[in-house]
């Protein structure tokens, strides 16, 4: 699916979610069987936080097999996330990657408050690279999502696909209170 079609599908799914309409996504045995036999053909890759308040498939009214979802605390980008994104774009043909940040992000909050210990510190250090000295939580969350989108450009494979007009990378923010997804106009 072309990246513009994919983005429009995400936006339309988000509108359905906001209206609290029944999620039209389907989860049944026939679909599982079809995906097993024919393989996955996701139309978008979503890189987002592990926060349980961010129900990605519901937010975009998506079904099994439609979204390639990569999650970790703080939606930070490292080698594993880049490798997963490369796989989705190069092998599965996904033409749209969305880094989806969210409001009230605990990883960003811990970074703003200069907290984090043990392995959590590896997350807050990455978020600190993204937000610099920003202390406003909402601004820091946006900066973090944008930075993560930029980090994907470390990949030669993803850059080649971008240059061939076969991939777009954008960031977006999910408001956990309103349910709204605000897509960034910046392409990376």
C-alpha positions in Angstrom: 0.0 0.0 0.0 1.4 3.4 -0.9 2.4 5.6 2.1 -0.3 8.2 1.4 -3.0 5.5 1.3 -1.6 4.1 4.5 -1.6 7.5 6.3 -5.2 8.1 5.2 -6.2 4.7 6.5 -4.6 5.5 9.8 -6.3 8.8 10.0 -9.7 7.3 9.1 -9.3 4.6 11.7 -8.4 7.2 14.3 -11.6 9.1 13.5 -13.6 6.0 14.1 -11.9 5.4 17.4 -12.6 9.1 18.5 -16.3 8.6 17.7 -16.2 5.6 20.1 -17.8 3.6 17.3 -17.5 -0.1 17.4 -14.0 -1.0 16.3 -14.5 -2.6 12.9 -11.3 -4.6 13.3 -11.8 -8.3 13.1 -10.1 -11.0 15.1 -11.4 -14.4 14.3 -10.1 -17.9 13.3 -10.6 -17.4 9.6 -8.4 -14.3 9.6 -5.7 -16.1 11.7 -5.8 -19.0 9.2 -5.5 -16.6 6.2 -2.6 -14.8 7.8 -0.9 -18.1 8.6 -1.3 -19.3 5.0 -0.7 -16.0 3.1 1.6 -14.2 5.5 1.4 -10.7 6.9 1.0 -7.6 4.7 0.9 -4.7 7.2 0.2 -1.3 5.6 2.1 0.7 8.3 4.8 0.3 11.0 4.0 2.0 14.3 6.8 2.5 16.8 5.4 3.5 20.1 5.7 3.3 23.9 4.9 0.1 25.8 2.4 2.1 27.9 -0.8 0.0 28.3 -2.9 3.2 27.8 -1.8 3.2 24.1 -3.9 0.5 22.5 -2.4 0.8 19.0 -4.7 -1.5 17.0 -7.8 0.1 18.6 -6.5 3.7 18.1 -6.3 3.1 14.3 -9.2 0.6 14.1 -6.9 -1.9 12.7 -7.1 -5.7 12.5 -4.6 -8.5 12.9 -2.0 -8.3 10.1 -2.5 -4.6 9.3 0.0 -2.9 11.6 3.7 -3.9 12.3 4.0 -2.6 15.9 7.3 -2.0 17.6 7.1 -1.1 21.3 9.4 -0.1 24.2 9.2 2.3 27.1 9.6 5.8 25.7 9.4 4.8 22.1 13.2 5.1 21.9 15.1 4.0 18.9 18.1 1.6 19.0 19.5 -1.1 16.9 16.7 -3.5 17.5 14.0 -1.0 16.6 15.9 0.1 13.4 16.4 -3.6 12.4 12.7 -4.3 13.0 11.7 -1.2 10.9 14.1 -2.3 8.1 12.5 -5.7 8.1 9.0 -4.3 7.8 9.9 -1.9 5.0 12.4 -4.0 3.0 10.8 -7.4 3.4 7.2 -6.7 4.0 6.9 -3.7 1.8 5.6 -1.2 4.4 5.9 2.3 3.0 4.9 4.3 6.1 6.6 4.4 9.5 4.9 6.4 12.3 6.7 7.1 15.6 3.8 7.5 17.9 4.5 9.4 21.1 1.9 10.0 23.8 0.8 12.3 26.5 1.7 11.5 30.1 4.6 9.4 29.1 6.4 7.9 32.2 9.7 7.6 30.4 9.7 11.3 29.4 8.4 12.3 32.9 11.3 10.3 34.5 13.8 12.1 32.3 12.3 15.6 32.9 12.5 14.9 36.7 16.1 13.4 36.2 15.0 10.0 37.6 15.8 6.5 36.5 18.1 3.8 37.7 19.3 0.4 36.8 18.4 -0.5 33.2 15.7 2.3 33.2 18.7 4.7 33.0 19.4 3.5 29.4 15.9 4.7 28.4 16.1 8.0 30.2 19.5 8.8 28.8 18.1 8.2 25.3 15.1 10.4 26.0 17.5 13.1 27.4 19.3 13.2 24.1 15.9 13.9 22.5 14.6 16.6 24.8 17.8 18.4 25.9 16.9 20.9 28.7 13.2 21.0 27.9 11.2 20.8 31.2 7.7 21.2 29.7 6.2 17.6 29.7 4.1 18.0 26.6 6.9 19.7 24.6 9.4 17.1 25.7 7.0 14.3 24.6 6.8 15.8 21.1 10.5 16.3 20.9 11.1 12.7 22.0 8.8 11.3 19.2 10.4 13.6 16.6 13.9 12.6 17.7 13.0 8.9 17.5 11.8 9.4 13.9 15.1 11.1 13.1 17.1 8.2 14.6 15.6 5.9 12.1 17.5 7.7 9.4 20.7 6.1 10.7 19.7 3.1 8.6 21.1 3.0 5.1 18.3 0.7 4.0 15.6 3.1 5.2 17.3 6.1 3.7 17.6 4.3 0.3 13.8 3.5 0.4 13.1 7.2 1.3 15.2 8.4 -1.6 13.4 6.0 -3.9 10.0 7.4 -2.7 9.1 4.0 -1.3 9.0 5.1 2.4 7.9 8.0 4.5 8.8 8.4 8.2 6.7 10.7 10.4 5.9 11.3 14.0 2.6 11.7 15.8 1.2 12.2 19.3 -1.6 10.2 20.9 -3.5 12.1 23.6 -4.5 9.5 26.2 -7.2 11.7 27.6 -9.0 12.7 24.4 -8.0 9.7 22.2 -6.9 12.0 19.4 -3.9 11.3 17.3 -2.1 14.5 16.0 0.1 13.7 13.0 3.3 15.8 12.5 3.7 17.5 9.2 7.5 16.9 9.2 8.8 14.1 7.1 12.2 12.5 8.1 
